């Protein structure tokens, strides 16, 4: 198997909202809020018109993208034996993803992410993790990991306790490890742990400029480049309108964004960028062509609603 993703198994519920919905509900535009109370989540969803329901989760989106590029891929993510869990599993299998998890009835339901799209196409997320956030080391197949060239993890999944043990088991069993920092919220919440992962345990780190700047408390982007070179780590960073950059050892590679796109929804832009980049990496593309494939995939996804092509 080329790559095995391990992440939050989340059903995406996509809704269009007006700008004032974000402020009226005290949400931080463009970021993700974790909701721990199921009734609070249901209250937020009530009255909204659902545009689309998709088997989601950041790394799962990337893995589906890699499958669509004809790579042999797999995924591990915790779901419950309920209606959303059934939809989640069948959604992945329909995309030719090997699903290394046997669901059973859990105390908490399958995780759900409410994706709110404002008129400017920005997306703000409210996530009720449900049982996805209760992943533990027993849910992780060391055998599946060892048979993969690389694993791909997400910062959204990391948490103290059982998820940390699951992470540790996955990394120890892996041939190569890539990870997305996921969100500034995650970075700020787990800064010291994420910094340790980036500096000592990851082969490739994906981040956007805001996330990596926050992680190392950089004052400008030159400090980010210096950090990567000093620590000899491989960072792949998306920079919005400034394109993307890969820093590996003393070498840097950059690419701009595609012009004149009709942007309708930024959901999944980073996920599909990672899919395109990793497709290149796993199939021996040049570093510049890896960035190019990532840009191509992210450009496609932002011209439609949802995080799946």
KOLZAVO-166716 format. One record per atom (N, C-alpha, C): residue in one letter; x, y, z. Coordinates in steps of 0.001 Angstrom, whole numbers, padded with zeros to 6 digits, always signed. Example, Ala and Ser with C-alpha at 12.3 -4.5 7.8 and 13.67 -1.06 7.14 Angstrom:
2
a+013190-005690+007800;a+012300-004500+007800;a+013200-003300+007800;s+012850-002250+007080;s+013670-001060+007140;s+012900+000030+007870;
//
This chain:
309
x+000844-001197+000000;x+000000+000000+000000;x+000879+001247+000000;x+000481+002227-000787;x+001281+003455-000884;x+001239+004269+000409;x+000007+004534+000878;x-000122+005426+002036;x-001356+005079+002851;x-001211+005173+004182;x-002306+004927+005110;x-002578+006199+005900;x-003795+006694+005810;x-004179+007872+006576;x-004772+007475+007912;x-004462+008239+008953;x-005060+008025+010270;x-005595+009372+010734;x-006913+009437+010927;x-007483+010740+011262;x-008870+010641+011852;x-009459+011805+012075;x-010819+011860+012589;x-011801+011431+011504;x-012615+010446+011823;x-013674+010009+010907;x-014888+010885+011177;x-015067+011882+010338;x-016076+012916+010562;x-016998+013019+009351;x-018296+013085+009591;x-019236+013341+008505;x-019394+014851+008355;x-019064+015377+007170;x-019181+016810+006909;x-020621+017173+006547;x-021146+018180+007243;x-022472+018714+006935;x-022269+020156+006475;x-022504+020416+005192;x-022167+021710+004598;x-023403+022594+004468;x-023291+023828+004994;x-024406+024782+004950;x-023893+026161+004530;x-024695+026881+003759;x-024376+028268+003420;x-025039+029180+004445;x-024284+030167+004929;x-024821+031111+005924;x-024436+032538+005546;x-025161+033484+006119;x-024800+034892+005954;x-023688+035241+006944;x-023013+036347+006670;x-021877+036785+007482;x-022246+036909+008966;x-023465+037439+009262;x-023816+037705+010659;x-024040+036418+011469;x-024251+035287+010794;x-024409+034019+011517;x-023127+033698+012291;x-021986+034005+011688;x-020682+033728+012318;x-020519+034556+013589;x-020780+035872+013490;x-020604+036745+014654;x-021674+036494+015715;x-022921+036236+015272;x-024016+035999+016231;x-023792+034757+017087;x-023017+033803+016552;x-022745+032570+017293;x-021335+032528+017878;x-020708+033710+017934;x-019373+033854+018547;x-018346+032881+017965;x-018375+032741+016634;x-017421+031861+015969;x-016273+032685+015400;x-015113+032059+015266;x-013945+032725+014690;x-013877+032371+013210;x-014135+033360+012373;x-014255+033108+010941;x-012984+032479+010361;x-013199+031422+009562;x-012083+030757+008903;x-011382+029714+009750;x-011813+029594+011008;x-011180+028633+011912;x-012171+027551+012346;x-011674+026630+013154;x-012490+025518+013614;x-012743+025639+015118;x-013989+025401+015512;x-014337+025380+016932;x-014747+023963+017316;x-014169+023464+018379;x-014569+022153+018902;x-015781+022322+019813;x-016804+021532+019569;x-017994+021559+020413;x-018080+020226+021151;x-018148+020304+022472;x-018123+019082+023286;x-019518+018628+023700;x-020502+019527+023571;x-021867+019231+023982;x-022718+018932+022741;x-023252+017707+022668;x-024031+017309+021498;x-025268+018181+021308;x-025905+018602+022410;x-027106+019439+022308;x-026765+020826+021751;x-025584+021353+022115;x-025139+022643+021570;x-024944+022542+020063;x-024376+021416+019639;x-024145+021197+018205;x-025481+021127+017457;x-026427+020379+018009;x-027739+020228+017355;x-028475+021560+017283;x-028318+022394+018313;x-028961+023708+018336;x-028400+024601+017229;x-027079+024522+017044;x-026419+025310+015993;x-026917+024892+014609;x-027115+023605+014440;x-027532+023052+013145;x-029010+023300+012844;x-029814+023428+013897;x-031262+023573+013691;x-031564+024859+012921;x-032440+024763+011958;x-032818+025946+011182;x-031940+026202+009978;x-030793+025522+009886;x-029915+025701+008734;x-030311+024744+007609;x-030153+025208+006388;x-030450+024351+005239;x-029171+023610+004844;x-029220+022284+004889;x-028044+021478+004559;x-027889+021382+003041;x-026698+021781+002556;x-026404+021730+001125;x-025925+020339+000698;x-025110+019744+001586;x-024447+018493+001219;x-024000+017759+002476;x-024029+016432+002451;x-023495+015608+003537;x-022486+014635+002942;x-021245+014663+003447;x-020159+013871+002855;x-019325+013223+003961;x-018797+012020+003684;x-017829+011398+004598;x-016559+012241+004554;x-016247+012898+005658;x-015121+013835+005634;x-014040+013526+006645;x-013453+014592+007145;x-012259+014488+007969;x-011077+014871+007111;x-010171+015660+007650;x-009078+016245+006867;x-008227+015209+006136;x-007650+014269+006884;x-006786+013267+006261;x-007588+012338+005356;x-008829+012023+005744;x-009673+011184+004895;x-009891+011850+003532;x-010078+013181+003533;x-010215+013907+002261;x-008966+013748+001401;x-007804+013847+002041;x-006532+013691+001311;x-006397+012275+000752;x-006773+011292+001568;x-006655+009892+001154;x-007578+009593-000031;x-008790+010131-000012;x-009702+009954-001151;x-009111+010602-002405;x-008524+011787-002245;x-007858+012444-003379;x-006749+011580-003952;x-005976+010959-003075;x-004892+010068-003513;x-005443+008828-004215;x-006580+008323-003723;x-007224+007182-004371;x-007691+007558-005776;x-008242+008765-005907;x-008718+009232-007207;x-007571+009422-008208;x-006354+009548-007666;x-005158+009629-008524;x-004538+008237-008725;x-005331+007215-008411;x-004967+005807-008653;x-003836+005275-007774;x-003762+005775-006546;x-002825+005212-005570;x-003565+004194-004697;x-002839+003153-004264;x-003402+002153-003352;x-003325+002719-001937;x-004493+003034-001339;x-004520+003772-000075;x-005409+003089+000961;x-005215+003485+002228;x-006044+002981+003309;x-006309+004076+004327;x-007232+003799+005243;x-007584+004798+006264;x-008000+004097+007549;x-007613+004705+008675;x-008073+004268+009999;x-008735+005468+010675;x-009970+005289+011118;x-010681+006336+011838;x-011835+005709+012595;x-012103+006193+013791;x-013082+005557+014695;x-014497+006085+014440;x-015416+005165+014180;x-016825+005509+014002;x-017673+004609+014894;x-018945+004967+015043;x-019891+004132+015790;x-020778+003386+014793;x-021374+002314+015245;x-022302+001561+014399;x-023669+002257+014448;x-023753+003400+013749;x-025002+004154+013671;x-025197+004606+012225;x-026210+005414+011980;x-026545+005808+010605;x-025397+006569+009935;x-024839+007559+010652;x-023722+008318+010090;x-022490+007430+009898;x-022286+006484+010842;x-021151+005565+010729;x-021262+004696+009492;x-022477+004237+009218;x-022735+003424+008021;x-022441+004225+006755;x-022916+005480+006744;x-022682+006350+005587;x-021189+006627+005413;x-020521+006812+006544;x-019091+007114+006492;x-018311+005967+005855;x-018540+004763+006369;x-017817+003589+005871;x-018088+003338+004391;x-019348+003378+004000;x-019681+003117+002587;x-019135+004216+001686;x-019086+005455+002201;x-018530+006570+001427;x-017068+006353+001082;x-016292+005837+002050;x-014873+005572+001800;x-014685+004385+000855;x-015445+003329+001102;x-015301+002129+000267;x-015685+002402-001186;x-016660+003290-001392;x-017049+003676-002751;x-015930+004419-003480;x-014999+004973-002691;x-013853+005695-003273;x-012603+004804-003339;x-012798+003495-003196;x-011684+002529-003271;x-010621+002742-002197;x-011076+003130-001018;x-010175+003278+000129;x-010322+002039+001009;x-009201+001384+001332;x-009211+000254+002267;x-009445+000801+003670;x-010532+000368+004304;x-010890+000907+005620;x-010516-000100+006699;x-009483+000223+007481;x-008960-000692+008495;x-009577-000402+009862;x-010911-000543+009924;x-011582-000339+011208;x-012903-001100+011214;x-013151-001848+012282;x-014414-002583+012425;x-015301-001849+013426;x-016370-001261+012935;x-017216-000444+013810;x-018054-001306+014757;x-018348-000696+015906;x-019283-001317+016859;x-020056-000191+017523;x-021116-000523+018223;x-021932+000510+018875;x-021130+001162+019994;x-020909+002474+019875;x-020129+003218+020863;x-021066+004066+021727;x-020540+004539+022862;x-021320+005417+023745;x-021641+006716+023021;x-020628+007266+022324;x-020805+008515+021570;x-021106+008206+020106;x-021848+009070+019432;x-022155+008846+018015;x-020961+009151+017116;x-021094+008792+015850;x-020076+009130+014845;x-019903+010654+014780;x-018663+011105+014642;x-018346+012531+014645;x-018960+013285+013467;x-019251+014568+013707;x-019865+015415+012692;x-019179+016777+012671;x-018994+017325+011462;x-018416+018668+011317;x-019375+019542+010520;x-019827+020615+011143;x-020683+021582+010472;x-019781+022593+009770;x-019860+022635+008437;x-019034+023555+007648;x-019910+024695+007157;x-019629+025883+007661;x-020432+027069+007353;x-019721+027909+006292;x-020373+028069+005150;x-019760+028822+004045;x-020417+030189+003933;x-019629+031243+004106;x-020123+032613+003996;x-020059+033070+002532;x-020731+034182+002192;x-020769+034629+000793;x-019399+034866+000146;x-018347+035093+000960;x-016993+035297+000401;x-016269+033976+000158;x-016981+032847+000298;x-016464+031477+000079;x-015578+030971+001212;x-015380+031765+002255;x-014592+031299+003398;x-015407+030251+004160;x-014690+029288+004769;x-015402+028278+005531;x-014988+028309+007001;x-015998+028239+007868;x-015813+028206+009313;x-016410+026891+009806;x-015674+026184+010649;x-016107+024829+011022;x-016435+024699+012509;x-017480+023930+012778;x-017849+023578+014151;x-017875+022053+014220;x-017013+021491+015022;x-016846+020039+015028;x-017266+019414+016349;x-018191+018463+016243;x-018532+017598+017378;x-017858+016260+017094;x-016758+015995+017791;x-015925+014837+017474;x-016621+013501+017695;x-017542+013463+018649;x-018191+012185+018941;x-017159+011117+019259;x-017363+009928+018744;x-016452+008819+019059;x-015122+008919+018323;x-015053+009766+017267;x-013796+009919+016513;x-012651+010353+017416;x-012968+011236+018381;x-011940+011753+019282;x-011530+010783+020378;x-012170+009616+020417;x-011856+008618+021438;x-010965+007505+020891;x-010321+007753+019768;x-009450+006737+019172;x-008358+006347+020163;x-008020+005063+020193;x-006968+004602+021107;x-006042+003628+020380;x-005006+003194+021083;x-003992+002366+020423;x-004545+001037+019919;x-005619+000541+020531;x-006225-000716+020073;x-006931-000558+018723;x-007245+000695+018351;x-007887+000960+017059;x-006872+001028+015918;x-005591+001046+016264;x-004523+001227+015278;x-003937-000123+014870;x-003965-000417+013581;x-003402-001673+013070;x-001927-001481+012708;x-001042-001987+013583;x+000403-001877+013315;x+000764-002617+012028;x+000061-003702+011767;x+000316-004496+010567;x+000046-003681+009303;x-001107-002984+009280;x-001455-002150+008119;x-000439-001023+007941;x+000030-000460+009053;x+001005+000634+008996;x+002336+000151+008409;x+002798-001016+008873;x+004084-001552+008399;x+004054-001895+006914;x+002863-002188+006387;x+002736-002537+004972;x+002547-001309+004082;x+002569-000120+004690;x+002416+001130+003944;x+003768+001821+003787;x+003971+002451+002634;x+005214+003209+002438;x+005274+004402+003381;x+004094+004972+003696;x+004036+006180+004511;x+002695+006238+005227;x+002680+006868+006422;x+001396+007186+007044;x+001214+008702+007015;x-000045+009123+007040;x-000375+010549+007033;x-001327+010822+008191;x-000879+011670+009121;x-001625+011992+010340;x-002151+013422+010283;x-003128+013730+011134;x-003638+015095+011195;x-003581+015636+012619;x-003276+016919+012730;x-003233+017567+014035;x-004567+017545+014750;x-005657+017559+013992;x-006995+017500+014582;x-007173+016288+015492;x-006477+015202+015169;x-006652+013945+015910;x-005891+013933+017231;x-004830+014732+017317;x-003933+014669+018472;x-004637+015208+019725;x-004535+014505+020789;x-004999+015005+022087;x-004314+014197+023175;x-004283+014761+024380;x-003689+014052+025514;x-004474+012765+025780;x-003814+011790+026371;x-004503+010545+026738;x-004478+009518+025620;x-005623+008890+025367;x-005701+007782+024410;x-005277+008168+022987;x-005732+009325+022427;x-005279+009675+021078;x-003755+009803+020968;x-003111+010341+022017;x-001645+010453+022009;x-001000+009067+021921;x-001557+008090+022665;x-001028+006722+022614;x-001208+006120+021221;x-002341+006433+020590;x-002596+005958+019226;x-001570+006553+018265;x-001292+007858+018418;x-000278+008548+017606;x+001081+007883+017775;x+001460+007669+019034;x+002784+007090+019325;x+002934+005711+018688;x+001899+004884+018806;x+001946+003544+018226;x+002090+003631+016707;x+001333+004549+016101;x+001379+004703+014638;x+002759+005138+014169;x+003321+006132+014840;x+004628+006659+014431;x+005726+005613+014615;x+005687+004875+015721;x+006699+003843+015987;x+006654+002719+014956;x+005469+002433+014423;x+005309+001329+013464;x+005577+001745+012023;x+005681+003059+011768;x+005680+003568+010392;x+007046+003545+009721;x+007018+003415+008404;x+008235+003547+007603;x+008588+005018+007401;x+007572+005836+007085;x+007736+007287+006967;x+006475+007937+007507;x+006634+009161+008057;x+005494+009839+008676;x+005332+011248+008117;x+004137+011527+007588;x+003757+012887+007215;x+002616+013319+008113;x+002521+014616+008383;x+001433+015106+009232;x+001058+016519+008837;x-000236+016804+008930;x-000734+018164+008744;x-000977+018788+010112;x-000556+020042+010286;x-000817+020730+011557;x-002299+021076+011710;x-003044+021036+010610;x-004512+021119+010585;x-005133+022492+010776;x-004782+023203+011863;x-005518+024414+012193;x-004739+025176+013261;x-004792+026506+013228;x-004098+027311+014240;x-004636+026992+015640;x-005930+026683+015720;x-006542+026287+016992;x-005805+025089+017584;x-005514+024095+016745;x-004797+022894+017201;x-003369+023238+017613;x-002730+024052+016798;x-001339+024442+017073;x-001236+025147+018424;x-002115+026117+018658;x-002057+026885+019903;x-002397+026022+021118;x-003252+025028+020907;x-003680+024150+022000;x-002594+023147+022389;x-001797+022723+021405;x-000817+021654+021647;x+000595+022074+021210;x+000931+023323+021411;x+002150+023889+020809;x+003419+023106+021134;x+003675+022810+022396;x+004939+022143+022754;x+005013+020735+022161;x+003883+020019+022167;x+003855+018667+021599;x+004031+018685+020075;x+003356+019625+019419;x+003483+019734+017962;x+004911+020114+017569;x+005512+021007+018356;x+006885+021427+018063;x+007840+020240+018166;x+007624+019401+019169;x+008435+018191+019318;x+008255+017255+018115;x+007002+017079+017679;x+006739+016231+016513;x+007460+016756+015273;x+007313+018052+015024;x+007903+018663+013820;x+009426+018563+013848;x+010018+018822+014996;x+011485+018854+015090;x+012126+017467+015147;x+011384+016484+015680;x+012041+015204+015971;x+011421+013950+015372;x+010149+014010+014946;x+009495+012744+014623;x+008844+012677+013230;x+008649+013803+012589;x+007954+013797+011298;x+008936+013889+010133;x+008644+013144+009075;x+009447+013245+007850;x+008986+014417+006979;x+007673+014665+006954;x+007115+015799+006213;x+006037+016452+007066;x+006100+017776+007214;x+005064+018528+007914;x+004349+019439+006922;x+003017+019336+006885;x+002202+020251+006084;x+001592+021300+007010;x+001635+022560+006578;x+001050+023642+007374;x+000699+024795+006449;x-000218+025655+006909;x-000334+026929+006203;x+000525+027943+006946;x+000663+029122+006360;x+001594+030100+006911;x+001220+030518+008335;x-000059+030672+008600;x-000514+031084+009924;x-000165+030027+010975;x-000350+028759+010631;x-000094+027672+011580;x+001386+027563+011930;x+002246+027567+010922;x+003683+027381+011189;x+004270+028612+011883;x+003766+029797+011540;x+004225+031035+012191;x+003873+031013+013670;x+002658+030553+013974;x+002225+030461+015370;x+003026+029402+016126;x+003293+028268+015473;x+004000+027171+016129;x+005364+027600+016655;x+006098+028365+015855;x+007461+028730+016257;x+007566+030186+016721;x+006392+030847+016862;x+006344+032260+017285;x+007216+033140+016395;x+007103+032916+015092;x+007910+033677+014129;x+007347+035082+013927;x+008232+036047+013729;x+007809+037425+013473;x+007594+037659+011983;x+008249+036844+011156;x+008088+036968+009703;x+008390+035617+009050;x+008168+035540+007737;x+008305+034240+007082;x+009769+033807+006933;x+010675+034769+006933;x+012107+034425+006862;x+012510+033555+008064;x+011893+033811+009214;x+012186+033009+010410;x+011703+031569+010250;x+010613+031403+009506;x+010097+030055+009235;x+011103+029278+008381;x+011620+029929+007345;x+012611+029290+006469;x+013875+028952+007261;x+014305+029864+008107;x+015498+029619+008941;x+015285+028439+009876;x+014082+028372+010467;x+013746+027265+011375;x+013874+025926+010650;x+013297+025846+009459;x+013332+024590+008692;x+014770+024188+008373;x+015567+025156+007953;x+016954+024861+007574;x+017804+024473+008788;x+017589+025161+009900;x+018369+024881+011113;x+018040+023505+011691;x+016760+023137+011654;x+016343+021870+012241;x+016443+020707+011258;x+016760+021039+009980;x+016909+020019+008917;x+015608+019221+008710;x+014471+019903+008921;x+013184+019245+008729;x+012578+019627+007390;x+011679+018774+006889;x+011018+019026+005606;x+009642+019633+005872;x+009488+020906+005525;x+008222+021610+005696;x+007629+021932+004338;x+006323+021707+004193;x+005597+022085+002984;x+004505+023048+003430;x+004589+024294+002965;x+003734+025356+003507;x+002918+026020+002407;x+001605+026097+002639;x+000739+026845+001719;x+000623+028275+002246;x+000622+029247+001280;x+000697+030657+001670;x-000416+031497+001045;x-001568+030880+000814;x-002688+031625+000244;x-002339+032184-001127;x-002531+033487-001295;x-002271+034149-002582;x-000795+034112-002973;x+000082+033817-002002;x+001526+033747-002284;x+001984+032357-002715;x+001034+031445-002946;x+001403+030123-003456;x+001833+029176-002353;x+002826+028350-002642;x+003297+027366-001663;x+004802+027191-001779;x+005387+026653-000723;x+006842+026492-000673;x+007188+025184+000034;x+008222+024513-000460;x+008763+023332+000190;x+010183+023664+000634;x+010476+023403+001897;x+011822+023643+002440;x+012342+022308+002954;x+013438+021840+002346;x+014019+020555+002743;x+015533+020704+002762;x+016109+020554+003955;x+017549+020782+004071;x+017858+022233+003741;x+018815+022442+002828;x+019173+023808+002422;x+018413+024256+001174;x+017538+023395+000661;x+016862+023711-000599;x+015433+024200-000377;x+015049+025206-001146;x+013661+025672-001134;x+013115+025652-002555;x+011847+025301-002651;x+011149+025274-003939;x+009831+026019-003756;x+009489+026876-004731;x+008260+027654-004614;x+007425+027560-005880;x+006121+027749-005705;x+005218+027789-006855;x+004105+028778-006541;x+003623+029470-007555;x+002539+030438-007376;x+001172+029761-007446;x+000132+030562-007305;x-001229+030029-007384;x-001734+030105-008829;x-002743+029301-009138;x-003374+029390-010453;x-004292+030608-010478;x-004295+031315-011609;x-005043+032572-011727;x-006443+032345-012297;x-007295+033369-012113;x-008636+033437-012719;x-009515+032222-012397;x-009477+031786-011143;x-010330+030675-010728;x-011661+031221-010197;x-012732+030493-010442;x-014029+030871-009889;x-014191+030155-008546;x-013778+030832-007488;x-013752+030207-006162;x-015150+030213-005546;x-015620+029034-005147;x-016943+028942-004517;x-016877+028429-003081;x-015815+027736-002701;x-015739+027140-001357;x-014297+026704-001103;x-013701+027247-000040;x-012302+026926+000264;x-012136+025631+001067;x-013269+024973+001391;x-013205+023709+002137;x-012350+022680+001396;x-011403+022096+002108;x-010607+021019+001517;x-009423+021468+000698;x-009187+022775+000612;x-008064+023262-000212;x-006733+022678+000273;x-006511+022731+001589;x-005274+022184+002145;x-005214+020673+002053;x-006365+020016+002240;x-006424+018551+002173;x-006053+018047+000783;x-006602+018711-000240;x-006336+018261-001613;x-004964+018706-002100;x-004463+019815-001545;x-003073+020184-001835;x-002148+019073-001339;x-002380+018618-000103;x-001555+017538+000459;x-001669+016273-000378;x-002890+015972-000870;x-003089+014783-001704;x-002241+014865-002968;x-002302+016000-003643;x-001526+016170-004869;x-000035+016109-004623;x+000408+016796-003559;x+001841+016794-003228;x+002319+015379-002906;x+001566+014667-002052;x+001973+013313-001649;x+001917+012337-002822;x+000978+012545-003721;x+000943+011724-004943;x+002271+011862-005683;x+002738+013088-005807;x+004023+013314-006454;x+005165+012658-005704;x+005158+012827-004387;x+006234+012290-003552;x+006289+010759-003633;x+005122+010121-003572;x+005051+008658-003585;x+005344+008066-004963;x+005286+008914-005990;x+005530+008438-007352;x+006769+009081-007981;x+007686+009515-007098;x+009025+009989-007508;x+009017+011197-008444;x+008071+012139-008222;x+008089+013401-008960;x+009228+014263-008417;x+009639+015261-009185;x+010564+016270-008668;x+009826+017097-007618;x+010572+017790-006762;x+009940+018588-005706;x+009033+019675-006304;x+009493+020299-007380;x+008693+021335-008038;x+007388+020755-008585;x+007466+019559-009141;x+006263+018925-009693;x+005320+018434-008595;x+005869+018100-007420;x+005011+017759-006268;x+004163+018980-005888;x+004806+020148-005799;x+004087+021382-005484;x+003062+021709-006567;x+003460+021477-007801;x+002574+021757-008940;x+001314+020892-008873;x+001487+019609-008538;x+000336+018694-008449;x-000547+019082-007269;x+000060+019498-006182;x-000717+019965-005034;x-001550+021185-005383;x-000944+022124-006093;x-001642+023338-006515;x-002780+023015-007476;x-002529+022087-008367;x-003563+021677-009338;x-004784+021102-008622;x-004539+020225-007637;x-005639+019585-006912;x-006413+020593-006047;x-005687+021479-005363;x-006375+022465-004517;x-007151+023462-005371;x-006639+023776-006566;x-007336+024698-007471;x-008655+024108-007954;x-008672+022801-008158;x-009913+022137-008593;x-010968+022155-007488;x-010541+021848-006263;x-011510+021671-005181;x-012176+022977-004777;x-011475+024100-004863;x-012064+025369-004417;x-013054+025949-005426;x-013181+025285-006579;x-014162+025737-007564;x-015471+024934-007489;x-015618+024158-006407;x-016861+023415-006179;x-017152+023406-004684;x-018369+022969-004317;x-018731+022879-002894;x-018290+021525-002351;x-017661+021548-001175;x-017243+020302-000532;x-015779+019999-000758;x-015290+018981-000038;x-013860+018658-000048;x-013535+017396-000814;x-014447+016963-001697;x-014211+015780-002505;x-014422+016094-003975;x-013480+015679-004814;x-013623+015887-006269;x-014596+014880-006851;
//
